[in-house]
Amino acid sequence: MPTFIVTGCYTAAALKGMIANPSDRAEGARSVVEAAGGKMLAFYATTGPTDWMVIAEVADVHDLLASMMAVGASGMVSNVQTVRGFSAEELMEMQKRAGKVAQAYKSPA
């Protein structure tokens, strides 16, 4: 299954709720990923421009994006970004394919 890295920020309302009523946000993330038909590989609270990161395997990016729309609509997260991650093995295969494509490429100059 393809791997996706999703990052985002908590809103002020979410932070207020987390302070008043601490909860396991990894389990919250896991339930969303599983509802999308995927498997959560990791959850991290992060520093920097985002507050959290989820690494997940999901067969269909449409399902993942639909789940992120639902989470975003809750008003508890913002700045949600999703990128496709590739393993070292996948990168190796891309390099091999690029070598074959490069041989077929004809430069205009």
C-alpha positions as CSV (number, residue, x, y, z in Angstrom):
1,M,0.0,0.0,0.0
2,P,1.2,3.5,-0.6
3,T,2.6,5.5,2.3
4,F,1.4,9.0,3.1
5,I,2.7,11.5,5.6
6,V,0.0,13.9,6.9
7,T,0.8,16.9,9.0
8,G,-1.3,19.6,10.6
9,C,-1.9,22.0,13.4
10,Y,-4.3,22.0,16.3
11,T,-6.6,25.0,16.5
12,A,-7.0,27.0,19.7
13,A,-10.3,25.2,20.4
14,A,-8.6,21.8,20.1
15,L,-5.8,22.9,22.4
16,K,-8.3,24.2,25.0
17,G,-10.1,20.8,24.9
18,M,-6.9,18.9,25.2
19,I,-5.9,20.8,28.3
20,A,-9.3,20.5,29.9
21,N,-9.7,16.8,28.9
22,P,-6.4,15.1,27.9
23,S,-6.8,12.4,25.4
24,D,-4.7,10.0,23.4
25,R,-4.5,11.8,20.0
26,A,-2.6,8.8,18.5
27,E,-5.8,6.7,19.0
28,G,-7.9,9.5,17.5
29,A,-5.6,9.5,14.4
30,R,-5.6,5.7,14.2
31,S,-9.4,5.6,14.1
32,V,-9.5,8.1,11.2
33,V,-6.9,6.2,9.2
34,E,-8.6,2.9,9.8
35,A,-12.0,4.5,8.7
36,A,-10.2,5.4,5.5
37,G,-9.3,1.7,5.1
38,G,-5.6,2.2,6.0
39,K,-3.1,1.3,8.6
40,M,-1.4,3.9,10.8
41,L,2.3,3.3,11.0
42,A,3.2,6.2,13.4
43,F,1.9,9.3,15.1
44,Y,4.1,12.0,16.4
45,A,3.6,15.3,18.2
46,T,6.0,17.7,16.4
47,T,7.8,21.0,16.8
48,G,8.1,23.5,14.0
49,P,5.4,24.7,11.6
50,T,3.1,21.8,12.5
51,D,1.9,20.2,15.7
52,W,1.5,16.6,14.6
53,M,2.4,14.0,12.0
54,V,0.8,10.8,11.0
55,I,2.5,8.2,8.8
56,A,0.0,5.8,7.2
57,E,-0.5,3.2,4.5
58,V,-3.7,3.8,2.6
59,A,-4.6,2.0,-0.7
60,D,-6.7,4.8,-2.1
61,V,-5.6,8.4,-1.7
62,H,-9.2,9.4,-2.3
63,D,-10.2,7.7,0.9
64,L,-7.4,9.4,2.8
65,L,-8.3,12.8,1.5
66,A,-12.0,12.3,2.3
67,S,-11.0,11.5,5.9
68,M,-8.8,14.6,6.1
69,M,-11.7,16.7,4.8
70,A,-13.9,15.3,7.6
71,V,-11.2,16.0,10.2
72,G,-10.7,19.5,8.8
73,A,-14.4,20.2,8.9
74,S,-14.4,19.5,12.7
75,G,-12.6,22.8,13.2
76,M,-10.1,21.1,15.5
77,V,-7.2,21.1,13.0
78,S,-5.8,23.4,10.4
79,N,-3.1,23.5,7.8
80,V,-3.5,19.8,7.0
81,Q,-1.0,18.7,4.4
82,T,-0.6,15.3,2.8
83,V,2.4,14.0,0.9
84,R,3.2,10.6,-0.7
85,G,6.2,8.9,0.9
86,F,8.4,6.4,-1.0
87,S,10.5,3.7,0.5
88,A,14.2,3.3,-0.3
89,E,13.3,0.3,-2.5
90,E,10.7,2.4,-4.4
91,L,13.3,5.1,-4.9
92,M,15.7,2.5,-6.3
93,E,13.1,1.3,-8.8
94,M,12.4,4.9,-9.9
95,Q,16.1,5.5,-10.5
96,K,16.3,2.4,-12.7
97,R,13.2,3.5,-14.6
98,A,14.7,7.0,-15.0
99,G,17.8,5.4,-16.6
100,K,15.7,3.7,-19.2
101,V,13.7,6.8,-19.9
102,A,16.8,8.9,-20.1
103,Q,18.1,6.7,-22.9
104,A,14.9,7.4,-24.9
105,Y,15.0,11.1,-24.4
106,K,16.1,13.2,-27.3
107,S,17.3,16.7,-26.4
108,P,16.1,19.6,-28.6
109,A,19.6,21.0,-28.7
